[in-house]
Amino acid sequence: MSSAKTMTVSQYLILRLKEIGIDDLFSVPGDFNLVFLDRVQDSGLINLIGDCNELNASYAADGYARVKGVGAIITTFGVGELSAVNGIAGSYSEMVPVVKITGTPNTKSQASGALLHHTLGNGDFRAFQKMFSHITVTNTTLLPHNAAAEIDRVLTECVQKVRPVYISLPTDVVDAEITVDMKPLNLALPANPEKTEAACVREIVNAVAKAKKPIIKTGLPYYTTPMGKAVIGEDHPQFRGIYVGSLSSPRVKEEVEGADLILSVGGLKSDFNTGSFSYRMDAEKTVEIHSDYTDVFYGTYKAVGMKYLLPKLAAAIPKREVQSINLHVELPKIDMKAMVPQAWFWNRMGKFFKPNDIVLAETGTSVFGCLNSHMPEGATFISQILWGSIGYTVGGCLGAAVAGQERRVILFVGDGSFQLTCQEVSVMIRLGLRPIIFLLNNNGYTIERLIHGVKRTYNDIDNWDFSKTLDYFGGAAGQDKIGFQGRASTAGEFEQVLKKVESHADKINFVEVMMDWLDAPENLYLILRLKEIGIDDLFSVPDSGLINLIGDCNELNASYAADGYARVKGVGVSSEHY
């Protein structure tokens, strides 16, 4: 019996998005995507979430995907999609599957090179798609004759390759009718080459049998890196701690570097993940297992990926007993009437977390501090260890809260990072979401001060009245959605605040925590002392006294400001991080 059906391109795309696990679509309206937004909303199959801007929407789709498995975002052409580039690049960098849909001008206008708004004025309608080709694993423009096949291909690649994809949807293609075959998508990864995989298993099993002090999870001790925090339970008796090269605790460093066999599963050797490249894991004693290949010492087994290899290894490697250790840390004694210290705060948070919590830590002091907090069973830890875009976690928190349903979501964000993307708090309130937001107010960009320019004005920010954030972003009009909001200036006040937060578990909570401007987690101080990442002078500005340096809330606003300045003055300059 034939399964062929006739439907519109938009109907087919919505059905396939639903099939791969998309229940919510993050969006910002623009004239080239409005018709498709109508179709999504009218379908009743996917919940349409309106974000404050496209950057935040891309962060939200990323956070959603990290909890749910895959996320999606739709923007308008040109001005909208370019605002989302940073978020999609982060998803690509950190292997997060996100479907990026762009509503584009109709095919006739594109073919004629019409001088339309949102274009560069040069008739090139593929310029932005070309930009996205560098930060997605595949891209496509949907047309009636190819829409069904291309939708299937692109969405399958998104799931299988665990990275973003790009779909251009012209306005006149949205309602074009097509004939489709509704057979389920085959999202399974291709099997490993049988003989190659068998040889790989034999070599690893033999290596484990010979080793006296191997480390991996299979009756053996195991460790995680910062990017792998909470992926494997930290309450498990075989868990021994976090390995970050020279930044590791002395015990962890000695155990890992003293092992005669290391099975590394999905480890990424980036600067922050390795303690500024201070890993000491010799190739002659290391097996690296990745998603699409496996290195056994100095040899490579191509196309032998972890999904199918790991279960066979777990069955083949003999179990060993390992003595568990107590990793729980007692809170240091502090003056409870003094400002909240970082060293105490993160240990205290480890005792606040509950099983199945979703914890987001912003790039900066928060992520380094949170690495020291114990994560209970079932917890999910979200941060950007590799991409490191400040402000990511506010949008990411929205996405994680939408995807997490009844799970508790906890966000740690600095005062500077929060100013980049704070608008998304209004969406959280509108949707009735219930995250607990801890804003660490240390009076500016503390991590940048520690890198360079302790007293430079470019590391200063305007000190908002953060403790009233929920009121400003809509809480005053909907007090039934608001839990606790306020400020903790001392450790004693913070303890009282935690009790109030616990009593408002069914509502959004916002806590401003006052900290010293140069207080930071010990591991952050250590990584900056290593001086192996070449950033001693990256942020320096000559002491010319000739040019006034103006700090903006985010880079997009800085580029707009430079544009407005140039339109009046004749030329403008914007400078930002790579």
Secondary structure in CASP SS format (residue, H / E / C, confidence):
PFRMAT SS
TARGET T0000
AUTHOR 0000-0000-0000
METHOD secondary structure of the structure
MODEL  1
M C 1.00
S C 1.00
S C 1.00
A E 1.00
K E 1.00
T E 1.00
M E 1.00
T E 1.00
V H 1.00
S H 1.00
Q H 1.00
Y H 1.00
L H 1.00
I H 1.00
L H 1.00
R H 1.00
L H 1.00
K H 1.00
E H 1.00
I C 1.00
G C 1.00
I C 1.00
D C 1.00
D E 1.00
L E 1.00
F E 1.00
S E 1.00
V C 1.00
P C 1.00
G C 1.00
D C 1.00
F C 1.00
N C 1.00
L H 1.00
V H 1.00
F H 1.00
L H 1.00
D H 1.00
R H 1.00
V H 1.00
Q H 1.00
D H 1.00
S H 1.00
G C 1.00
L C 1.00
I C 1.00
N E 1.00
L E 1.00
I E 1.00
G E 1.00
D C 1.00
C C 1.00
N C 1.00
E H 1.00
L H 1.00
N H 1.00
A H 1.00
S H 1.00
Y H 1.00
A H 1.00
A H 1.00
D H 1.00
G H 1.00
Y H 1.00
A H 1.00
R H 1.00
V H 1.00
K H 1.00
G C 1.00
V C 1.00
G E 1.00
A E 1.00
I E 1.00
I E 1.00
T E 1.00
T E 1.00
F C 1.00
G C 1.00
V H 1.00
G H 1.00
E H 1.00
L H 1.00
S H 1.00
A C 1.00
V H 1.00
N H 1.00
G H 1.00
I H 1.00
A H 1.00
G H 1.00
S H 1.00
Y H 1.00
S H 1.00
E C 1.00
M C 1.00
V C 1.00
P C 1.00
V E 1.00
V E 1.00
K E 1.00
I E 1.00
T E 1.00
G E 1.00
T E 1.00
P C 1.00
N C 1.00
T H 1.00
K H 1.00
S H 1.00
Q H 1.00
A H 1.00
S H 1.00
G C 1.00
A C 1.00
L C 1.00
L C 1.00
H C 1.00
H C 1.00
T C 1.00
L C 1.00
G C 1.00
N C 1.00
G C 1.00
D C 1.00
F C 1.00
R C 1.00
A H 1.00
F H 1.00
Q H 1.00
K H 1.00
M H 1.00
F H 1.00
S C 1.00
H C 1.00
I C 1.00
T C 1.00
V C 1.00
T C 1.00
N E 1.00
T E 1.00
T E 1.00
L C 1.00
L C 1.00
P C 1.00
H C 1.00
N C 1.00
A H 1.00
A H 1.00
A H 1.00
E H 1.00
I H 1.00
D H 1.00
R H 1.00
V H 1.00
L H 1.00
T H 1.00
E H 1.00
C H 1.00
V H 1.00
Q H 1.00
K H 1.00
V C 1.00
R C 1.00
P C 1.00
V E 1.00
Y E 1.00
I E 1.00
S E 1.00
L E 1.00
P E 1.00
T C 1.00
D C 1.00
V C 1.00
V C 1.00
D C 1.00
A C 1.00
E E 1.00
I E 1.00
T E 1.00
V E 1.00
D E 1.00
M C 1.00
K C 1.00
P C 1.00
L C 1.00
N C 1.00
L C 1.00
A C 1.00
L C 1.00
P C 1.00
A C 1.00
N C 1.00
P C 1.00
E H 1.00
K H 1.00
T H 1.00
E H 1.00
A H 1.00
A H 1.00
C H 1.00
V H 1.00
R H 1.00
E H 1.00
I H 1.00
V H 1.00
N H 1.00
A H 1.00
V H 1.00
A H 1.00
K H 1.00
A C 1.00
K C 1.00
K C 1.00
P E 1.00
I E 1.00
I C 1.00
K C 1.00
T C 1.00
G C 1.00
L C 1.00
P C 1.00
Y E 1.00
Y E 1.00
T E 1.00
T C 1.00
P H 1.00
M H 1.00
G H 1.00
K C 1.00
A C 1.00
V C 1.00
I C 1.00
G C 1.00
E C 1.00
D C 1.00
H C 1.00
P C 1.00
Q C 1.00
F E 1.00
R E 1.00
G E 1.00
I E 1.00
Y C 1.00
V C 1.00
G H 1.00
S H 1.00
L H 1.00
S C 1.00
S C 1.00
P H 1.00
R H 1.00
V H 1.00
K H 1.00
E H 1.00
E H 1.00
V H 1.00
E H 1.00
G C 1.00
A C 1.00
D C 1.00
L E 1.00
I E 1.00
L E 1.00
S E 1.00
V E 1.00
G C 1.00
G C 1.00
L C 1.00
K C 1.00
S C 1.00
D C 1.00
F H 1.00
N H 1.00
T H 1.00
G C 1.00
S C 1.00
F C 1.00
S C 1.00
Y C 1.00
R C 1.00
M C 1.00
D C 1.00
A H 1.00
E H 1.00
K H 1.00
T E 1.00
V E 1.00
E E 1.00
I E 1.00
H C 1.00
S C 1.00
D C 1.00
Y E 1.00
T E 1.00
D E 1.00
V E 1.00
F C 1.00
Y C 1.00
G E 1.00
T E 1.00
Y E 1.00
K E 1.00
A C 1.00
V C 1.00
G C 1.00
M H 1.00
K H 1.00
Y H 1.00
L H 1.00
L H 1.00
P H 1.00
K H 1.00
L H 1.00
A H 1.00
A H 1.00
A H 1.00
I C 1.00
P C 1.00
K C 1.00
R C 1.00
E C 1.00
V C 1.00
Q C 1.00
S C 1.00
I C 1.00
N C 1.00
L C 1.00
H C 1.00
V C 1.00
E C 1.00
L C 1.00
P C 1.00
K C 1.00
I C 1.00
D C 1.00
M C 1.00
K C 1.00
A C 1.00
M C 1.00
V C 1.00
P C 1.00
Q H 1.00
A H 1.00
W H 1.00
F H 1.00
W H 1.00
N H 1.00
R H 1.00
M H 1.00
G H 1.00
K H 1.00
F H 1.00
F C 1.00
K C 1.00
P C 1.00
N C 1.00
D C 1.00
I E 1.00
V E 1.00
L E 1.00
A E 1.00
E C 1.00
T C 1.00
G C 1.00
T H 1.00
S H 1.00
V H 1.00
F H 1.00
G H 1.00
C H 1.00
L C 1.00
N C 1.00
S C 1.00
H C 1.00
M C 1.00
P C 1.00
E C 1.00
G C 1.00
A C 1.00
T E 1.00
F E 1.00
I E 1.00
S C 1.00
Q C 1.00
I C 1.00
L C 1.00
W C 1.00
G C 1.00
S C 1.00
I C 1.00
G C 1.00
Y H 1.00
T H 1.00
V H 1.00
G H 1.00
G H 1.00
C H 1.00
L H 1.00
G H 1.00
A H 1.00
A H 1.00
V H 1.00
A H 1.00
G H 1.00
Q C 1.00
E C 1.00
R C 1.00
R C 1.00
V E 1.00
I E 1.00
L E 1.00
F E 1.00
V E 1.00
G E 1.00
D H 1.00
G H 1.00
S H 1.00
F H 1.00
Q H 1.00
L H 1.00
T H 1.00
C C 1.00
Q C 1.00
E H 1.00
V H 1.00
S H 1.00
V H 1.00
M H 1.00
I H 1.00
R H 1.00
L H 1.00
G C 1.00
L C 1.00
R C 1.00
P C 1.00
I E 1.00
I E 1.00
F E 1.00
L E 1.00
L E 1.00
N E 1.00
N C 1.00
N C 1.00
G C 1.00
Y C 1.00
T H 1.00
I H 1.00
E H 1.00
R H 1.00
L H 1.00
I H 1.00
H C 1.00
G C 1.00
V C 1.00
K C 1.00
R C 1.00
T H 1.00
Y H 1.00
N H 1.00
D C 1.00
I C 1.00
D C 1.00
N C 1.00
W C 1.00
D C 1.00
F H 1.00
S H 1.00
K H 1.00
T H 1.00
L H 1.00
D H 1.00
Y H 1.00
F C 1.00
G C 1.00
G H 1.00
A H 1.00
A H 1.00
G C 1.00
Q H 1.00
D H 1.00
K H 1.00
I E 1.00
G E 1.00
F E 1.00
Q E 1.00
G E 1.00
R E 1.00
A E 1.00
S C 1.00
T C 1.00
A H 1.00
G H 1.00
E H 1.00
F H 1.00
E H 1.00
Q H 1.00
V H 1.00
L H 1.00
K H 1.00
K H 1.00
V H 1.00
E H 1.00
S C 1.00
H C 1.00
A C 1.00
D C 1.00
K C 1.00
I E 1.00
N E 1.00
F E 1.00
V E 1.00
E E 1.00
V E 1.00
M E 1.00
M C 1.00
D C 1.00
W C 1.00
L C 1.00
D C 1.00
A C 1.00
P C 1.00
E H 1.00
N H 1.00
L H 1.00
Y H 1.00
L H 1.00
I H 1.00
L H 1.00
R H 1.00
L H 1.00
K C 1.00
E C 1.00
I C 1.00
G C 1.00
I C 1.00
D C 1.00
D C 1.00
L C 1.00
F C 1.00
S C 1.00
V C 1.00
P C 1.00
D C 1.00
S C 1.00
G C 1.00
L C 1.00
I C 1.00
N C 1.00
L C 1.00
I C 1.00
G C 1.00
D C 1.00
C C 1.00
N C 1.00
E H 1.00
L H 1.00
N H 1.00
A H 1.00
S H 1.00
Y H 1.00
A H 1.00
A H 1.00
D H 1.00
G H 1.00
Y H 1.00
A H 1.00
R H 1.00
V H 1.00
K H 1.00
G C 1.00
V C 1.00
G C 1.00
V C 1.00
S C 1.00
S C 1.00
E C 1.00
H C 1.00
Y C 1.00
END
